[in-house]
Amino acid sequence: MRGQIHRWGTRLSLLAALTLIFLAGSANAGRFEDLTGPCAPVIREALAQKGLAPGDVTFDLDDRAFFGGDLHRLPFFDALIANPWKIPEYVPTIREGVFTAASSGNIASMCQQAQSRLNLSVRVGLIGNPLEDYTRLLANEAVENHFIAALKRLYAERKLPLSPSEEEYLVSKSAELPKPVARAAALYLYALPDILAYHDAAMTPVKAKLQTSSLEDPVAGYMRYLLDEDEPTGPEQIAYSTDYVELTEFLLANLDWGYLHTGAMVLGHVVNRMCDDLKEYAVEEGDFGLTFDTPLGMIVLSGPEADNYGGAMPYLLIIDTGGDDNYLGGAANVNSSNPSSVLIDLAGNDTYECGVEDIPSFGAGVFGYGMLIDCAGDDFYTARHCSQGSGLFGVGLLLDESGNDAYSVVTEGQASGTFGTGILADLAGNDIYECYRSSQGYGFTLGVGLLVDMAGNDRYIANDTDIKFPSAQSKEHNSSLSQGFGFGARRDYTTGHSWAGGVGMLFDAEGHDHYSCGIFGQGAGYWYGTGILSDAGGNDEYVGHWYVQASGAHFAIGVLDDAAGDDRYFADMNMAIGAGHDFSLGFLLERAGNDTYNAPNLSLGGGNASGIGVFWDFAGDDTYAVTGGTTFGRGQNGRRGGLRDYMRVIGVFIDTGGADTYPVEYDFAGNNRMWTQEGANTEDPLPLVELGVGVDGEVDIVD
């Protein structure tokens, strides 16, 4: 018998258990000597079997530092890796904050929720009204035409020419605009000088470097390099090119991230106010239209008819009040002369389809800001790269307020942040999200991707049948890097130019949802990255293969937190369902429901190679089907003879409620039992290093 059994039965309050864990995470030193409450003796007793206290379920960060490679490591990562017991309280708190922002469509608040994970203290609107100056301009009744006045002000600030014939055209066409449309457009134009001033301030420290680089244009240059499918793809590959290493490291060190994100938050406040004004619009008889090409991009204001918008051109502003429209581009920075792009569509079943491979689209901020708001209709979004909420040295956002929508992208989309912020928020409907790689809540270095879906039975699919990006772990599966995935560039084995990963987050509020991916996904991380997937309701299904469902590979964090429902987990290869490898932490929390786990080796609280795996099912009658030995709370270090012989590896399995079913071959595990496990290497054991504990007991759930 591999496990050592201690029979145990107790009945505890779930609220008390959560409170205990939170109090445990509050201790500065991490030893939690002041633990109180009914859970304290049980937790202490379970861990004490291996000589552990709750605060010992952490990493020796000095030992980790021997391995290096953490340039641009984020404080958010540090907080969770140093004290994993913060996760059960921190993750739902962050999730609820995101839900509050998204449910009201508050763009600035969503930006703040995302950017705060990047250690950016930018909270425009916390004190005072950031729109006060612009609304005061709009309130000036002495101005006959605010659209013209705002455009002239923008041209004067940017030292742009406006010819008499252009002004004559604008006066004629703007006179036909409904008041809410004219007001919304004028507000944007009044605010743009300040938004662009923040953008300029962000770029000033790096402008000369960009101008003297070999790039013709940084937008096009980075898009071509990062997304070239003829070469190894993905932003981590940039560290292979000495030219791009120097330029990227200069940008990361010198670009002013505070100013960049301040401009985005001001724009978010402006766009929210524009939407409020536009929702006063009622379709009247007749159509209207204004199209004007500025040096900063095209302005298009269009009425309720169905329209077609061309692609591969810069748009400064699109407001479309209705109709089933077709967009080939918009809401993205096509080039460096187009640093801000906004698209607001009020109604209609719209198609957003970008067929050009090397331009961003539909809520993409590339060295700038791109925001798309679709207020109503069943919409279809498709693009190859950098779309649907994507940030690359910028901030990109897509907000879809209603309808059953379909999203499709190959890479770098659907809430993807690479050296920037990407946000996708869908507020209603049964939606389908399809991608191949680096999407659906993906964060690369100094980047954050935030996908939030507020309602509906949704499907999140990272394609694993058409193999475009074969994984190093298995060529039969794609490397997905999606559905709450934090990723970094590991180059200790090549150039030494490693960059710590960012933060990828996927939050789903309700509905019976399906998640499927290949390898790397569903609340997982790689190389100092942090990946979080949290589903707040519904009977959900999670399907993946390797490094999925709360797992971490190489100095990373992976978290999956499911709050309710009868859920099903399936993974068949390795490292899944609460498992950590190589100084990584995998933490899975299942808070309610009768759940089914089909788990592989290194799962259900499996730690490997100085990693930590924690699995905790709070309640319900659960069924466990397992293949492999490092599971149900077990730690192992495979190699012998190095410093890792003295560095702990920990596996923790906790099930605190229900009549559960365990495989008969794992006869040490069962209801109302407590057990320990040794490492797999019995010939050369490391009893003080390879530490595994498990516990199953009953909990009274109280309101």
Summary of the structure (lengths in Angstrom):
residues: 703
radius of gyration: 26.2
end to end distance: 39.7
largest distance: 89.8
contacts: 2891
relative contact order: 0.10
helix: 27%
strand: 30%
